[in-house]
Amino acid sequence: MDPRPAFERATAQAARLVAEVKPGQYEDPTPCTEFDVRRLVSHLIGATRRFAVLGEGGDALAVEPFADELGDEAFAAGYEDARQSALKAWQDDARLDDQVTVPWGKVPGRAAVAGYVMETVTHSWDLWDALGRPGTLDPELAAIALGTARQVLPDGPRGPQAPFADVTPVPAGSGPYGELASWLGREPVDVRNRG
């Protein structure tokens, strides 16, 4: 399977959400408990830059996973630049079979792309929830990301070093994004803030 079309769709969806952030929303909480909206968008940009460098054959781990040098007003353009660079960097089909080093280990390129699809789709849901759920999200992307998440993350205790929290209960009728969020230990902002 070639995960690059899903990555293109996932980053287009994320770009739409990044462009929708209003100035007064950057300090709002997100389901990703360690990030407010500003930090989450900064991370989306930084992670996508890392992915572009990886596709070019460079050392992705040497790239800062945040874009803290950008002001809020530059986030939308910064994400679009990073996204376009990543799409270009992964055009060569041979990269899908190359062994690459990512934060979670050494994997074939196609597994790295799938991992970044999962991360982008998950953080898009985080941002969508934090912004009050504007518009709709592509359910097929959630199903793709959930498939990857179930392959790479255990359903039992994950420990403090895992990048995602333990599985949370799936709310009734929540659909594929609710299932993805629950598998990755997320709770919607309004649920978390009631606790």
N, C-alpha and C positions, 0 to 999 in steps of 0.2 A: 504494500500500500504506500502511496505517495502522500505524506501528510502536508505537503506544501500548499495545496489549495485551501485546506482548512486553516492553515496559518494565515494566508492572505485574507480569508473571510474573518477570522478572529481579530486580526489587527485592524481591519476596516471597521468592525463593530466597536473596538476599543477607541479608535480615533474619533468616531461619532460621539462617544461618551465624554472623552477628554475635552472635546470642543464645546460640550454643553455645560461644563462647570462654570458657575457664576462666581464673581469675586467673593461674595459673602459665604461661600460654601467650602472654602479650602481648609478651614479648621474643624469642619464637621467630622464626627467619628465614622468609621467604616466597619463592616463585619470582620475585617482583618485587624484584630485588636491593637496591634502595634503601630498601625498607620492611621493618620487622619487623611482627609482627601488629598491634601498637598503632598504628603509623603508617599501616598499610594500612586499618584500620577508621576511623581519623580521616579519612583521605582519602575513603573511601566516603561518609562523612557530609558532608564539605565539598563534594565534587563533586555530591552529590544536592541540597544546598542551592543550589549555583550553578544547577543545572538548574531548580529551582523558581523562582528569581528570573528566569531567562530566560523561563520560561513566563508569568510575570506581566508581562513587558515591561520588566523592569529590566536593569541592567548586570551580567551574570553575572561578568564579569571583575573587577568590584570586590569580589566575594565571595571570601573566603579559601578555598582548596581543601582545608583541613583543619579539624578541630573540636578543636583543641588545648586549648580551654578546658574540655572535658568530661573528667571522671575516667573511669577504666575502667568503673566501676559504672553510668555513665550512657550508655554507648555504645549499648546495645540500644535504649533508649527514644529516644535522639538520632537513631539511624538511622530508626526507625519514624516519628518526627515529620517528618524531612526527606523521607522517601518519600511520606508522605501529602500533604505540602505540594506536592511535585512532581506527584503524580497529579492533585490539584485544579487546579494552575496550568495544566495542559495539557488540560483538559477541552474547551475551545473548539476546534472543528474548524478555525476560521479560522487558528489559530496554526500549523497544519501548513504553510500556504502563505506565511506571513510570512517575510521575511528576518530572520535573527537572527545575532548575533555570538557565536561560541564561541571557545575557545582556538585552534582550528585554522583559523579564518577566518569569512567571512560566508557563510551557507548557508540554504536553506529550512528551516523548522521541522521538517519530517519528517526531513530529513537530520540535524539536531541530535538528535532523539529516537533515531534509529538509531545515531548515534555514542555516545550515553549508554547504549544497550542494550549495544553492544559493550564499552564500558568496564566496565559493571556486571557483565556475564557474565564477562569476563576476570578482574576482581578477585575475583569469587566463586570462580573456579577457583583463583586464588592463595591465597585464604583456606582453601578446602577442602583443598588440598594441604598447607598449613602446619599445619592442625589434625589431620592424619593421615587425611584423606579420610572424614569421617563421613557416612554415608548416601549417597544418590545425587544426581546433578545432572541437570537436565532436558536431554536431548540435543538437543531441538529448538531450545532457546535457543542452544546452542553452534553449531548449523548456521546460525542467523540471524546471530549475531555474526561467524562466519567469513565469511559472504557479504559483510557490510559491510567487514570487515578486508581482504578481497581486492580490494575496489573502491577503498579509500582508501589502502592501504599497498603500496608496491612490493615485489616479491619479491627484489629485488637489494639492494645495500648501502643502508642508510638514513641513515647519517651521525649525528654526535653530537647534532644538534638534534631528531631524531625522538623521539617519546614512547615508541617501542617499539624493541627491539633487532632485529638482523637475524634472518631466519628460521633456525631450528634444525632438525635432522633430526627427522622424525616417528617416534617409537618404534612398532614393529610392534604392531598390535592396540590402539592407544591410543584409538580412537574419536574422536568429533567434538571433545571437549574437548582431547584430545591434539593434534589437528590445529590447533585454535585457538591453543593455547599455543605450539606450534611456529611458527606463522605470526607470532606476536607476540614471538618470541625468548625464550620462557620454557623453562626446564627444571625438572622437579620438584625439590623441596628435597633429596631423598635422592640424586638424580643429581648435583646441583651440589656437594653436600658430599663426594662421593667423589673429586672432582677435586683 
